[in-house]
């Protein structure tokens, strides 16, 4: 909690009006509803959960229920519809469905402004009434207006069960915290609407979609990496590979590359001692290009101003599948792990993950098509 100061329902309503969260009419409606059930509008409460129900009485925000009433799929749909409504029409949700594939893996699917979004989900049983909070929270984050709208979703109550949420600017969220609300969770990613103009699910669609939503610096760095790819690999092959190396981007060639890497670097210290090693730089390119020929995937780049970013500021390979299937690897990391672990086949197993992600996506699509 921001502080231990007690506040009344009337003070909370006045604060929401002052911050532009509620209109005077909405606040008056909420206070009238509270008074109708016997609440003293001027009683002071230190427990802010005695206040936040007023959000619903004012017709604002939404609530994350401890249990859904009725079918679990309907509970997710109601939650997402209510969250999307906070954006005032700029975010439209439809096609909400819980999908279970042939292997029993479950996913929450919905569309935001026409874009299909998937999140893996786990439930105690088929008839459970408890949501998967990871899936629910990820889905709520997908429903921030984004574009040039700075608002994100904030949980007003300490406990997520039956908590009330509002879509707030950073300034509004800070002011409510100073008022005394806990504000323990913020959800929202940088979202930019728009769909590629090419045929969906093709390799070109995924490449264009990345560019559509990437920052200018991310696009610049990816272009700089890809432009010299063929020439760089030709030089690497001539200067650093034996004549009998099977330069065909096959799984066998990756096994041959493993042997060369292990022979050249006897451990992480040897690799760190040669930070600009041309052989290693070429191997990174080859590993990524082999993945592109073996599985449906593409090169990506996400620039971050944080120099310690775990998944940013380096070329990555990502599956041609929605984000919820999470098939991605760093060729640099895969090769460094090989040098450290010194175990054959590990590199290939790390890489095959991108293909497995696409397989999982296709299983989910089949389940949807058959009413799974």
C-alpha positions as CSV (number, residue, x, y, z in Angstrom):
1,X,0.0,0.0,0.0
2,X,1.2,3.5,-0.8
3,X,0.5,4.7,2.8
4,X,-1.7,3.9,5.8
5,X,-4.0,6.9,5.6
6,X,-7.7,6.1,5.8
7,X,-10.0,7.3,3.1
8,X,-13.7,7.4,2.4
9,X,-15.7,6.3,-0.6
10,X,-16.5,10.0,-1.3
11,X,-12.8,10.9,-1.2
12,X,-12.0,8.0,-3.6
13,X,-14.7,9.1,-6.0
14,X,-13.5,12.7,-5.9
15,X,-10.0,11.6,-6.6
16,X,-11.0,9.6,-9.6
17,X,-12.9,12.6,-11.0
18,X,-9.9,14.9,-10.3
19,X,-7.5,12.6,-12.1
20,X,-9.8,12.2,-15.1
21,X,-10.5,8.5,-14.5
22,X,-14.2,9.0,-13.9
23,X,-16.7,11.7,-14.9
24,X,-18.7,13.5,-12.3
25,X,-21.8,11.6,-13.5
26,X,-20.0,8.2,-13.2
27,X,-18.8,9.1,-9.7
28,X,-22.3,10.2,-8.7
29,X,-23.8,6.9,-10.0
30,X,-21.2,4.9,-8.1
31,X,-21.8,6.7,-4.8
32,X,-25.5,6.3,-5.2
33,X,-25.2,2.6,-5.7
34,X,-22.9,2.3,-2.6
35,X,-25.3,4.3,-0.5
36,X,-28.2,2.1,-1.7
37,X,-26.6,-1.0,-0.2
38,X,-26.1,0.8,3.1
39,X,-22.5,2.1,2.8
40,X,-21.6,5.3,4.7
41,X,-19.9,7.4,2.0
42,X,-17.9,9.3,4.6
43,X,-16.6,6.4,6.7
44,X,-12.9,6.2,6.7
45,X,-11.2,2.9,5.6
46,X,-7.6,1.9,5.9
47,X,-8.3,-1.4,4.0
48,X,-8.5,-0.1,0.4
49,X,-10.4,-3.2,-0.7
50,X,-13.4,-1.5,1.0
51,X,-13.0,1.3,-1.5
52,X,-12.1,-0.3,-4.9
53,X,-15.5,-2.0,-5.4
54,X,-16.6,1.6,-6.2
55,X,-14.8,1.2,-9.6
56,X,-17.4,-1.3,-10.7
57,X,-20.3,0.7,-9.3
58,X,-19.1,3.6,-11.4
59,X,-19.1,1.5,-14.5
60,X,-15.3,1.6,-14.9
61,X,-12.6,-1.0,-15.2
62,X,-13.0,-4.8,-14.7
63,X,-12.5,-7.5,-12.1
64,X,-10.4,-10.6,-12.1
65,X,-12.6,-13.2,-10.4
66,X,-11.4,-15.8,-8.0
67,X,-13.6,-18.3,-9.8
68,X,-15.6,-17.9,-13.0
69,X,-19.3,-18.5,-12.9
70,X,-20.2,-21.2,-15.4
71,X,-17.9,-22.4,-18.2
72,X,-14.3,-21.5,-18.0
73,X,-14.1,-20.4,-21.7
74,X,-17.0,-18.0,-21.0
75,X,-15.2,-16.6,-18.0
76,X,-12.1,-15.8,-20.1
77,X,-14.4,-14.2,-22.8
78,X,-16.1,-12.0,-20.2
79,X,-12.8,-10.9,-18.7
80,X,-11.3,-10.0,-22.1
81,X,-14.4,-8.2,-23.3
82,X,-14.5,-6.1,-20.1
83,X,-10.8,-5.3,-20.3
84,X,-11.0,-4.3,-24.0
85,X,-14.0,-2.1,-23.2
86,X,-11.7,0.1,-21.1
87,X,-10.0,1.4,-24.2
88,X,-13.3,3.0,-25.4
89,X,-13.6,1.2,-28.7
90,X,-10.0,1.2,-30.0
91,X,-9.5,-2.4,-29.0
92,X,-12.0,-5.0,-30.2
93,X,-11.9,-8.6,-29.0
94,X,-13.6,-11.6,-30.5
95,X,-13.2,-15.3,-31.2
96,X,-12.3,-16.2,-27.6
97,X,-11.7,-19.9,-27.3
98,X,-9.9,-22.5,-25.1
99,X,-8.3,-24.9,-27.5
100,X,-6.9,-28.4,-26.6
101,X,-4.8,-30.1,-29.1
102,X,-4.3,-33.8,-29.8
103,X,-1.5,-34.1,-27.2
104,X,-3.7,-32.5,-24.5
105,X,-1.9,-29.1,-24.6
106,X,-4.3,-26.2,-24.0
107,X,-4.2,-22.7,-25.3
108,X,-6.2,-19.5,-24.9
109,X,-7.0,-18.0,-28.3
110,X,-8.6,-14.7,-29.2
111,X,-8.4,-12.0,-31.7
112,X,-7.4,-8.4,-31.0
113,X,-8.4,-6.0,-33.8
114,X,-8.3,-8.9,-36.2
115,X,-5.0,-10.4,-35.1
116,X,-5.0,-13.9,-33.7
117,X,-3.3,-14.2,-30.3
118,X,-2.4,-17.4,-28.5
119,X,-1.3,-18.1,-24.9
120,X,-0.5,-21.5,-23.4
121,X,-2.8,-22.3,-20.5
122,X,-3.0,-25.0,-17.8
123,X,-6.1,-25.9,-15.7
124,X,-6.6,-28.3,-12.9
125,X,-9.3,-30.2,-14.9
126,X,-11.7,-29.8,-17.8
127,X,-14.4,-28.5,-15.5
128,X,-12.3,-26.3,-13.2
129,X,-13.5,-22.8,-12.6
130,X,-10.0,-21.4,-11.8
131,X,-8.3,-19.4,-14.6
132,X,-4.7,-19.8,-15.5
133,X,-3.4,-16.4,-14.2
134,X,-0.3,-16.4,-16.4
135,X,-2.5,-16.8,-19.5
136,X,-5.1,-14.3,-18.2
137,X,-2.5,-11.7,-17.3
138,X,-0.7,-12.1,-20.6
139,X,-4.0,-11.7,-22.5
140,X,-4.9,-8.5,-20.5
141,X,-1.5,-7.1,-21.4
142,X,-2.3,-7.7,-25.1
143,X,-5.4,-5.4,-24.8
144,X,-3.7,-2.1,-23.9
145,X,-4.6,0.4,-26.7
146,X,-0.9,0.9,-27.6
147,X,0.1,3.0,-30.6
148,X,0.4,6.5,-29.2
149,X,-1.8,5.8,-26.1
150,X,0.5,5.6,-23.0
151,X,-2.0,3.8,-20.7
152,X,-1.5,0.4,-19.2
153,X,-3.6,-1.8,-16.9
154,X,-3.1,-1.5,-13.2
155,X,-4.4,-3.8,-10.4
156,X,-5.8,-1.7,-7.6
157,X,-6.1,-4.4,-4.9
158,X,-3.3,-6.3,-3.1
159,X,-4.7,-9.7,-4.0
160,X,-5.4,-10.7,-7.7
161,X,-8.5,-12.7,-6.7
162,X,-11.5,-10.5,-7.2
163,X,-9.2,-7.5,-7.8
164,X,-10.4,-4.4,-9.6
165,X,-8.3,-3.0,-12.5
166,X,-8.2,0.3,-14.4
167,X,-6.5,1.4,-17.6
168,X,-4.4,4.4,-16.5
169,X,-1.7,6.8,-17.6
170,X,1.5,6.7,-15.7
171,X,0.5,9.9,-14.0
172,X,-2.9,8.6,-12.9
173,X,-1.3,5.4,-11.6
174,X,1.2,7.3,-9.6
175,X,-1.5,9.6,-8.1
176,X,-3.7,6.6,-7.1
177,X,-0.7,5.0,-5.4
178,X,0.0,8.2,-3.5
179,X,-3.7,8.2,-2.5
180,X,-3.1,4.9,-0.9
181,X,-3.9,2.1,-3.3
182,X,-1.5,-0.8,-3.5
183,X,-1.1,-0.9,-7.3
184,X,0.9,-4.2,-7.2
185,X,0.6,-5.2,-10.8
186,X,1.0,-3.3,-14.1
187,X,0.2,-5.0,-17.4
188,X,0.9,-3.7,-20.8
189,X,3.3,-4.1,-23.7
190,X,4.1,-1.6,-26.5
191,X,1.5,-2.5,-29.1
192,X,1.1,-1.1,-32.6
193,X,-1.8,-2.2,-34.7
194,X,-1.5,-3.1,-38.3
195,X,-1.2,-6.3,-40.4
196,X,1.1,-7.2,-43.3
197,X,-0.3,-6.7,-46.8
198,X,1.0,-10.1,-48.0
199,X,-0.6,-13.6,-47.8
200,X,-1.0,-14.7,-44.1
201,X,1.2,-17.4,-42.7
202,X,3.8,-17.2,-45.5
203,X,7.5,-16.5,-44.6
204,X,7.1,-13.1,-46.1
205,X,4.1,-12.4,-43.8
206,X,6.2,-13.0,-40.7
207,X,9.2,-10.9,-42.0
208,X,6.9,-8.0,-42.8
209,X,5.1,-8.3,-39.5
210,X,8.4,-8.0,-37.7
211,X,9.3,-4.9,-39.6
212,X,5.8,-3.4,-39.1
213,X,6.1,-3.7,-35.3
214,X,9.9,-3.3,-34.8
215,X,11.6,-0.1,-33.8
216,X,13.5,1.9,-36.4
217,X,16.8,0.9,-34.7
218,X,15.9,-2.8,-34.7
219,X,15.1,-2.7,-38.4
220,X,18.3,-0.9,-39.2
221,X,20.5,-3.4,-37.3
222,X,18.7,-6.4,-38.8
223,X,19.2,-5.0,-42.3
224,X,22.9,-4.4,-41.5
225,X,23.3,-8.0,-40.4
226,X,21.4,-9.5,-43.3
227,X,22.9,-7.4,-46.2
228,X,26.4,-9.0,-46.3
229,X,25.2,-12.6,-45.4
230,X,26.0,-14.4,-48.6
231,X,29.4,-12.7,-49.1
232,X,30.3,-13.2,-45.4
233,X,29.5,-16.9,-45.5
234,X,31.5,-17.3,-48.8
235,X,34.6,-15.7,-47.2
236,X,34.1,-17.8,-44.0
237,X,33.9,-21.0,-46.1
238,X,37.1,-20.1,-48.0
239,X,39.1,-18.9,-45.1
240,X,38.1,-21.2,-42.2
241,X,36.5,-24.5,-43.4
242,X,38.2,-27.7,-44.5
243,X,37.6,-28.7,-48.1
244,X,35.5,-31.7,-47.1
245,X,33.1,-29.7,-45.0
246,X,29.5,-30.4,-46.1
247,X,28.5,-26.8,-46.8
248,X,24.8,-27.6,-47.5
249,X,23.0,-26.3,-44.3
250,X,22.0,-29.8,-43.4
251,X,21.8,-31.5,-40.0
252,X,24.9,-33.4,-40.9
253,X,26.7,-30.1,-41.6
254,X,25.7,-28.9,-38.1
255,X,27.3,-32.0,-36.6
256,X,30.5,-31.3,-38.6
257,X,30.4,-27.7,-37.4
258,X,30.1,-28.9,-33.8
259,X,33.3,-30.9,-34.1
260,X,35.2,-27.9,-35.6
261,X,34.0,-25.6,-32.9
262,X,35.0,-28.0,-30.1
263,X,38.4,-28.6,-31.7
264,X,39.0,-24.8,-32.0
265,X,37.8,-23.8,-28.5
266,X,38.7,-26.0,-25.5
267,X,36.4,-24.0,-23.2
268,X,34.8,-20.6,-22.5
269,X,38.1,-19.0,-21.6
270,X,39.5,-19.8,-25.1
271,X,36.4,-18.2,-26.7
272,X,36.6,-15.1,-24.4
273,X,40.2,-14.7,-25.3
274,X,39.2,-14.2,-29.0
275,X,36.1,-11.9,-28.9
276,X,36.4,-11.0,-32.6
277,X,37.2,-14.5,-33.8
278,X,36.2,-14.6,-37.5
279,X,35.6,-18.3,-37.4
280,X,33.1,-18.0,-34.6
281,X,31.4,-15.0,-36.2
282,X,30.9,-17.1,-39.4
283,X,29.6,-20.0,-37.4
284,X,26.9,-17.8,-35.9
285,X,25.8,-16.9,-39.4
286,X,25.9,-20.5,-40.7
287,X,23.9,-21.8,-37.7
288,X,21.1,-19.3,-38.4
289,X,21.0,-19.8,-42.1
290,X,20.9,-23.6,-41.6
291,X,17.9,-23.1,-39.3
292,X,16.1,-21.1,-42.1
293,X,16.5,-24.0,-44.5
294,X,15.6,-26.7,-42.0
295,X,12.5,-25.2,-40.3
296,X,9.9,-22.4,-40.9
297,X,11.7,-19.5,-39.2
298,X,13.4,-16.1,-39.8
299,X,16.1,-13.8,-38.5
300,X,14.9,-11.1,-36.1
301,X,16.5,-8.3,-34.1
302,X,15.2,-6.5,-31.0
303,X,17.2,-3.4,-30.1
304,X,17.2,-2.4,-26.4
305,X,18.8,0.5,-24.7
306,X,19.6,-1.8,-21.8
307,X,23.1,-3.2,-22.6
308,X,22.4,-6.2,-20.3
309,X,19.2,-7.2,-22.1
310,X,18.9,-11.0,-22.1
311,X,17.2,-11.4,-25.5
312,X,18.0,-8.1,-27.2
313,X,20.8,-6.6,-29.2
314,X,21.8,-9.6,-31.1
315,X,20.5,-11.5,-34.2
316,X,18.0,-14.2,-33.2
317,X,16.2,-17.0,-35.0
318,X,12.4,-17.1,-34.4
319,X,9.7,-19.6,-35.4
320,X,7.1,-18.6,-38.1
321,X,4.4,-19.0,-35.5
322,X,2.6,-16.7,-33.1
323,X,4.4,-15.5,-30.0
324,X,2.5,-17.8,-27.7
325,X,4.4,-20.8,-29.1
326,X,7.7,-19.2,-28.2
327,X,10.2,-20.8,-30.6
328,X,13.3,-18.7,-30.6
329,X,17.1,-19.1,-30.1
330,X,20.3,-17.1,-30.3
331,X,22.9,-18.8,-32.6
332,X,25.6,-17.0,-30.5
333,X,24.2,-18.5,-27.3
334,X,23.8,-22.0,-28.8
335,X,27.5,-22.0,-29.9
336,X,28.7,-20.7,-26.6
337,X,26.7,-23.3,-24.7
338,X,28.3,-26.0,-26.9
339,X,31.8,-24.7,-26.1
340,X,30.9,-24.7,-22.4
341,X,29.0,-28.0,-22.2
342,X,31.1,-29.9,-24.8
343,X,28.3,-32.3,-25.5
344,X,27.5,-33.3,-29.1
345,X,23.9,-32.9,-30.4
346,X,23.1,-30.2,-27.8
347,X,23.3,-27.5,-30.4
348,X,20.9,-29.3,-32.7
349,X,18.4,-29.9,-29.9
350,X,18.4,-26.2,-29.1
351,X,17.8,-25.3,-32.7
352,X,15.1,-27.9,-33.3
353,X,13.0,-26.0,-30.8
354,X,12.0,-23.5,-33.5
355,X,10.6,-26.3,-35.6
356,X,8.8,-27.9,-32.7
357,X,7.1,-24.6,-32.0
358,X,5.7,-24.5,-35.5
359,X,4.5,-28.1,-35.1
360,X,2.7,-27.2,-31.9
361,X,1.0,-24.2,-33.6
362,X,-0.2,-26.5,-36.4
363,X,-1.6,-28.9,-33.9
364,X,-3.5,-26.1,-32.2
365,X,-4.9,-24.9,-35.6
366,X,-6.1,-28.5,-36.4
367,X,-7.8,-28.6,-33.0
368,X,-9.6,-25.3,-33.7
369,X,-10.7,-26.5,-37.1
370,X,-12.2,-29.6,-35.6
371,X,-13.8,-27.7,-32.7
372,X,-11.1,-28.8,-30.3
